[in-house]
Amino acid sequence: MSDLISRHKEVIAPVIAFDTEVVAERAAGVWVYDSEGRQYADFACGTAVVNLGHNHPAVVEAAHRQIDRFIHSGCIFRYDSLVQAAEMLAELTPPAIEKFGFANSGSEAVEAAVKLTRKVTGRQGLIVFRGGFHGRTMGSVTYTTSNSKYRDGYHPVLGSVFVAPFPHPYRWGMTDEQAVDYCLWDLDMMFRHEVSPHNIAAFLIEPVQGEGGYYPAPPAFLDELRALADQHGIKIIYDEVQTGFGRTAEWFASDLYRAKPDVIALGKGIANGLPLSAYGASAEMMDAWPRGSHGTTFGGNPVAAAAAVAVMNTMGDLLPHARDLSSRAFERLAKLAADHPTIGDVRGLGLMIGIELVSNTETRAQDAAAFAHVQKYCLERNLIIIDCGPDGNVIRYIPALVTTEEQLDWSLDLIDEGLGEYEGRPH
Ligand SMILES: Cc1ncc(COP(=O)(O)O)c(C=O)c1O
C-alpha cells in the first residue's frame, strides 16, 4: 500500500467513501496520472463534475486570472464574474428562469430552492420522488430516497416532506406508460389520504434520476406533473445538479422535455471542478423572497464564478460532439446487450447512461458482483468507472465531453471483455 494511502486511512474519516486507491499526481482531459507514472481514464468524471475533462485550459486560465485580481467577496462587494455567470445562466436555462443565487454544493442549491418555494408560496409541504438524490445535509437528506443508507441512523429527518413513486419501468417490469399511470394514481392517493395539494409548495424532481440508477423521467410524467402543478399552484423544482452542463449532451435535461420547471438547482459541472452551485427562478419569485432571509459566505466565490463563465463559453462547441458520442455509445451498447445476458437494461440521455447488470433477465435480479467484476477488470486496464442505483449493479457510464471516439470504443471494449470474463467466456 502506498504511503499516501496509509496516511489517508490514518486521518481521513472513513465515512467519506473514495472509489479507488489511485493517488493523483496531476490530471488533464480524460486522464488522471498517478504518482508512479500510470495513467487512468476517468470515466467517473470526478462524480459527474469535470464534463469538459480535467483542468480544461479555458477554466484553468479563467481561474488563474481571477485569483490574481481577488479571491473572495463574502457578499460585501460586487464583482463581474458573478454577474456574468448569472447573465449567461439566464440565457441558457429555460426562459422562465431569470434570476440566480449561488452556493457551494448541490445540496445547498437544492435546499435554497426549497426554501424559496416555501417562502413565496407560504406553503410548507414538499413532494419528492422515490429514488431521488438531492444531497446529504440534514435538509437535503430528507429529500433523498435513492438509498436508505443515507438516512440510516439520522432520523428524525425534516417534516412535511412526502415521497411519491418515480417511474422505474424496467425494475417494475412495466412499460413506460404503465409506470407513469401507476405513479399518477399513487400521487392522487397521496392527495386524498396524506396531504392536500394546497399545502404543497413544490414538487422536487430530477428529470433523470442520477444516484437512484439513471432513470430518465418519461416525458408524459413530467407533462402530467406540470399540469397538476399549474392546477394547484404548486411550483416545480428540477434538480439538474447532475443532469446539467452537457451531461445529457444538451445544456440541461430541461432542453429535452416539453415540461419546464419554475425553479432549477445546478451544481457539479457548473464550474468544471471548482466548488459552485446555483439556483434560479423567475424574477417574480426571486423578488418576492425577502432580502437577507437566505444567504451565504462563500457561495458564488469569484474564482469559481470565473470558472463557470469559462465553462459556459466553452461547452456549447462540444455539445454536437457529445451527441455523436452518445449515439455511438447507445449503438454499441445495444449490441453488447444482445450479446451479454448480464445486461438487463441500457437507459439514459446523452452521455448520462446507466447499464443495469442482472443475474436473470426474467426476474431482473440485481447483480452487484457483475459490476464489481467489470469495475476491477477496467481499473486493472486503466479505466475508472463507478456505479449508481441502490443495489450497486448499474454501471454509471459518464464519459467527459472531450472523450474521443477511440477512447469511447476502448472503454466499451473493456466493459465488453470484463462482462465476457464474468460470464465465463473470456475474449
Ligand atoms: C441530483 C443531485 N442533487 C444534489 C446533489 C448533491 O450535491 P453535493 O454533493 O454537491 O452536495 C447531487 C450529488 O451527487 C446530485 O446528483
The ligand as an ORCA input file, in Angstrom:
! r2SCAN-3c Opt
* xyz 0 1
  C     -29.076     15.340     -8.497
  C     -28.194     15.747     -7.355
  N     -28.611     16.678     -6.495
  C     -27.860     17.072     -5.462
  C     -26.622     16.526     -5.229
  C     -25.816     16.961     -4.054
  O     -24.692     17.652     -4.472
  P     -23.458     17.876     -3.482
  O     -22.822     16.529     -3.266
  O     -22.578     18.825     -4.252
  O     -23.985     18.468     -2.240
  C     -26.126     15.547     -6.117
  C     -24.808     14.942     -5.874
  O     -24.498     13.858     -6.324
  C     -26.939     15.142     -7.204
  O     -26.533     14.198     -8.052
*
